[in-house]
């Protein structure tokens, strides 16, 4: 569904569409009453702002209707259909992937007491598993913000709309071995100081699930622990790269890494 279509629905039908994203009355009412939305970005911004006021009970309520990453819901309702579409990149026949997703879900639920939810559209199964491992290591305050965004801003708008938003990704390559740097911990930090932790997937990639605000950003790659875990020494315990995010563009920060040198550039 496009933003224009959401704008044109009767109020009760628009509420049903939004409730499939997050079953929180005040949040649904705010987005229904706020129509017409100018574009997808405006809707996502309003959804995120409204979700910031959720209580802990409302966060649990919003997450309760969503299945775990890697689990396919039964039924024909809007929430089930949306979840199947979101997880299209997860192969249900891949038993190794299923085990990694289950382990990531378990660790997250043990630490935070709720299911792990991320915008899975466009992610590979390996990327979703790596994101779950990284999320389980985040600080509770930052993870609570991520849960609200995943339940609200990350799923509120249709996948295609009139507006575009800024996004960030990275790719780390081990230049000495000629292969992706899989399993490297990293942290993006936004203009407001918020940190977004992650771990590169099997292809050395990580994509920030949230749409981001323009301004001065940085990413810190935890290179020291990564090399140490592979019994390799390095001159750089971490690599920090600052960059500028501009509106309506994708920003890809690539890192070509060896123990004693590195190069970074903007990729595509």
N, C-alpha and C positions, 0 to 999 in steps of 0.2 A: 504493500500500500504506500502510495506517495503522500507527502505532506498535504498537497492540494486535496487529495481524496479525504484525508482525515478532517481537514477544515470543512468539507462539505457534508459530512455525515450528521444525522440527527444526534442530539446530545446523548441519548441513551446508547446508541450504537458506537459513538466515539468513546464513551466511557468503557464499553465492553472491550474495545480494542486496546485501550490503555491499561485496563485492569489485567489483561493477559501478560503485561510487562511487570506490573507491581500492584498487588491488591491492597493498596493503602488509600482509604477514602479521600483524605484531604489532598493527597498528591494527584489522584485522578481528577478530582473536582477542579483543582487549580489549572490543569492542562486543558480540560474541556472548556472552562470559562475563558481561558486566555486566547482561544481561537478568534480570528484566523492567524496562524503563525506564518511569518514572512518566508521562512525556509527551514530546512532541516537543522541548521546550526542554531537558529533561534529557539526551536523546540527543545533541542538537546540542552541548551543553556538553562532554559526555564525548568526542565526536568531535574537537572542537577541541583539548581538552587533550591527547588522545593524539597528535594530529597535530603538536603543538608539539615533540615529541621526534623527529620524523623527521629523518634525515640528508639531505644534499643528494641523495644517490643515491635515497633513498626518495621524495623530492619528485618527482624526474624520473620515477620508476617510477609514481607515482600519476597524473601528468599524461599519461603516454604513451598511455593507452588512450582519451583524450578527443580528439575532433576539434576543429579550430579553430572559433571562433565564425564562423558563416556557412557552414560546411561540413556537409553532411548525411551521416551515416555509412550505409554499406550493412550488410546483415545483419539478423538477427532476435534477436540476443542481448540480454541485459538492459542492457548498457552502451549499445548502439546505440539501443534503444528509449527509454532514459532521456534520451539526448542529443537525439533527435528531439522528445521532449516538452518538454525544456528550451528548445529553440530555436524553439518554435512561433510566436513573435512575429516571426521573421525571414523576410521574404518572399523565397524563392529566385528569383523572377522580377524582382526589383528590381535592375537592373544597376548603378545608381549606388550603392545601398547595398552591393552586393557589393564594389565597388571601394573604398569607404571602409573596410569591414571588413577587406579584404585589406591595405590600407595600414596600418591600426592593428595588425593581427597582425604585419606585417613589421617595423614599428618596435619592437614589444615584443620579438620574437624576436631582433632584432639587438642590443638592449641587454642582455637578460637570458639569452639562450641557451636559452629554453624557450617552449612555446606559452603564449598568454594564455588563462586560464580564468576565467570569472565566472559567478555564478548568473544565468542568462539568463531564467529563468521570470518572467513578468510585465513584462519589459522590451520596449520597442519595438526594432525594428532600429536606428533612429537612436540610441536610448539605449545599446545595446550598442556601437555604433561610437564614441560619445563616451566611454564608459567605457574602451574600449581605448586611445584617445588619451591620456586622463588617466593611466591605469596606466603607460604608457610613460615618463611623466615622474616617476614616483615614485622615491624612494630605494631602492636595492637591499635594504636591511635590512627596510624596510616592505613591499616588494613580495614578498619571500620569505614573510613572514607571510601576506600576502594569497593567495599561491599555495597555501599549506597549507590555509587556510580554504576556498578555493574548491573544492579537491579533496576536502576532508573535511567540515568543518562546513557549508559551503554546499550540499552535495549529499547529505549522509548520510541525512537523514530524508525521509519521504514528504511531499508537498506539503500534505496535510491530516492533522492529528493532533489529539490531545487538548489539547496545550499551545499557548501563544502566546508570541511573543517581541517584544522592543522593536525598532523599526526607525526609520530616519531618511530624510527626503527634503527637497529644497528646490526652489524655483521662483523665478527672477529675472525681473522684468519691467522693461523700459526704459520708464519713465513718460514721458520726453520724446518718444520716437518712437512710443509706443503699440504696442510689439511685444515678443516674448520676447528676453531677453538671451542669445542662443545663443553658445556657445564661450567662456564665462567660466570661468577656472580658479578653483578653490576648494579648501579643505582643512578637513575636520572633524578635531577633536582630542578624544580620549576622556579619561576620568578617569585612565587610566594614562599619559597623555602620548603615546600612539600617534597618528600623523597618518594620515589617509586622504585622499589627493588625488583630485580629480575635475575634470571639465569639463562644463558644462551642455550638453544636447543641443539640437537644432534648435527645440525648444519651450521652451527656457530651463530645463529640469528636470534634476535629478540625484538619483538614489536610491542610497544606500549599500548595496552588495551584501551586506555582512555583517550578521548580527543583532548587536545591540549591548548592552553592559552598562549598567545604570542608573547615574546619577550626574551630575556636572557636565560638560557638553560645550560646545564652541564650534565655530563655523564662521567661517572667514575667506574673504571674497570678494575676489579680486585685481582690484579695480575699476580701478586706475590703468592697468595694462597693457591691460585690455580697452578702455577709452576711447581710449588712445593709439593702439592698432591701428586705430581708426576715425577717427583724426585729430580727436578731440574732447578738450577739457580737462575736468578734474574737480577738485573741492576735496578729494576723498577718494581717496588712493592705495590704501587697502583699507578694507573694512567688516568689523568683527568683531562677531559676535553670540554671546553666551553664553546657554545654556538648560539646563534640567534634564530628563534622561530618567528616566522612571519605568517600572517593570516592566509588561510586557504591553500596551503601547500603541504606536501609530504616531505619530511626531513629525515634522510638516511645517513647516519654517522658510521662510516666504515673504519675499522682499525686493522692494520696490517702489523703483526706483532712478532718480535723475536726476543730472546732473553736480554739483548743489549741494545736494541733499537726498536723504534716503532714509527709508523706513518699513519696519519689519519686524513681522511678526505670526505667530502660530501658525495655520496653515491646516489643511486636512484632506486 
